Amino acid sequence: MIHHGITRNPFSPAPAAPRIPSQGPPSPSSSASAPATQAPSFLANFTGALGPAQPAGTTPQPAATAPQPAQPGSPGYIPSLESVFGTENCWEAAPTGIGPNGTYSYNPIYFATQQTAQVVAKMLGGTVVQVNAIANGGGFQQQEPNYMVQMPDGRQFNAGLVANLYDHGYSQGFINQEIAGMLNGL
């Protein structure tokens, strides 16, 4: 619509109807007789401590106390490498192998240190054995062995992979589930 040379944006709301001056006080039966209310202060939402905005005119409530952290051994506890293994260096720093085209690197999580493997073996009820579990033929040779945990029934588990569960902020309950699944072949 063009009005006096000005083009109105077709997506903007229609202009308001012109105001008609009041003809005196509204009658008691009029729906416009609701009492006037004051709008809440916009700035009141930005005062005080961070947290949910409080309605204007109310006293901010104190922040709730933080829940206590779960205790070691409980399902909600979040263990760390250091709390379980005594160090954050649970894997060989740079495990390598040799192949037909030269030297190559392995992912360190498959190469637990002997100390880490001893802790995992105690957890699982097995003994530590050294095995070349990744490259044991075909022209490829590991430079470092994998420390594995051998269970009484002969099954072997990579200690580095078990230790890796403690490096992601998982709860002890989740870690227990993963280890149980591993032990039960799930």
N, C-alpha and C positions, 0 to 999 in steps of 0.2 A: 504494500500500500504506500502510495506517495502522498504526503501531506505537506504542502507549502515547500516543496523542493527537498524534503528530508525523507530518505528511504528508511522504513522500519524493518528491522531484522525479523523475518518471518518466524524464527525460532524463539524469539523472546516473548515473554508474557504480554498479553494485551494490555494496553494502557488502562490505568484505573479510571473508573467513572468519575465525572466531576463531582465535587462535594457540594451538597446543598446546605445552606446555612440552617441551623437549628431553629425551630419554630417555638422555642420555649422548653421547659423541662419535660422529660419523657413522662408519660403517664405510668402509674404503678403497675398496670397490667402489661406494660411493654416488656418484651424479652431483653431489651437493652438495659434493664434496670439492675444488672448484676453489679456488685460492688467492685470498685477499681482495685486492682492488685498491683504490687510493685514487682517488676521483673527481677529475677535473681542477678546478683552482680557477676559478670563474666570473670573479672579479675579474682574473685574469691576462690575460683577453682585452681588458681596457680599460687596460692600461698601455703606456707607450712611445709611439712615433710612430704617427700614423694610418696605416692600411693594413690588410691582411688580418690577422685574428686569428691568433695563434700558439698552437699546442697548449701546454698547461701544461708547464712544465719545459724548454722549448726556448728557445734564444737567438733573439731577433728578427733577421731578416736585413735588411741595409741595403736601402734603397729603390733600385730600378733607376734609372739615370740617364735623364733625359728625352732622347728622340730629338732630334737636331739639326734645326732648321727647314730646310725645302727652300730652295734657293738661287734667286734671281730667274732667270726663264727656264725653270726646270725645271717639269714638269707638276704636281708637288705643291705648288709655291709658291703662296701665297695673297696676291695683290696687293691693294693698296688704291687708292682714288681718288687719294690723295696720292702714292703711289709711282708711279703711271702718269701722272697728269695734273698733278702738282705742287700740287694744291689739292683740297679737298673740295667746293668750290663749282663744280661742273661744269655747272650748269643755270641758266637764267634764274630769278630768285627768284620772280616772280609773273606769269607770262605771261597775258595777257587777250585777249579778243576782244569784238566788238560784234555784237549780233544784233537781231532785231526787238523783243525785250523788254528791251533794255539791255545792260549789260556783264556778262561772265561770265569765269570763270577756267578755264585749261587745266591739265592735269597737267604739272608742270615737266619730267619726264623726257623729254618730246618736244621740249624746247627747250634744247639744249646751248648753252653759250657759244661764241663764235667760237674762243677758245683751245682748248677741249675738242675742237671739230670739227677743228681743225688737227692735233691729236695723233691723232685717229681716222683722218683722211685719210692721215697718214703710215703708220699701222699697216696700213691696207687697200690702200694704193697708189692712192688716188684724189685728187680735188681737192674743196675746199669750195665749195658753192653754197648760196645762200639761196633758199628756196622756201616759199610758203604751202601746206604739205602737208596741213593739216587742214581749214581753211575757205577755200575759194576760190570762193565763190559762194553763191547761194540765200539771200541776205540776211544771211549771216554773214561777218565779216571778222576776220582775225587782226590784232592790234596789233603782234606781234613775229613775224618769220619763223622758220622752222625751218632750222637749219644742217644740211645734208645732205652726205653724201660721195658724189660722183659718180664712178663707176668708168669706166675707159677704154671699156667697152662700152656706156656710157650709163645703166646701172642706178644707182639712188640708194638710199642707206641712211641712216636717221636716226642722226646721231652721238650724240644723247642716249640712244637705246636701247642703243647699243653701250657707252657709258660706264656705263650702269646695270648692266651685267654685273659691273662692278668694285665695286659697292656692297653686295654680299651675302655676302662671305666665300667665294666660289667659288674653287676651285683654278684655276691657270692652265690646266691640262689641260682642265677643264670649259669654261672661257671659250673656249679655242681651238676646242673641239668646236662650241660654239654659234655662233661667228663663221663657222666653216667651213660649218655647216649653212645659215646665212643667205646666205653668198656662193654656195652651190650650190643655193639655192632649196628647201632642205628644211625 
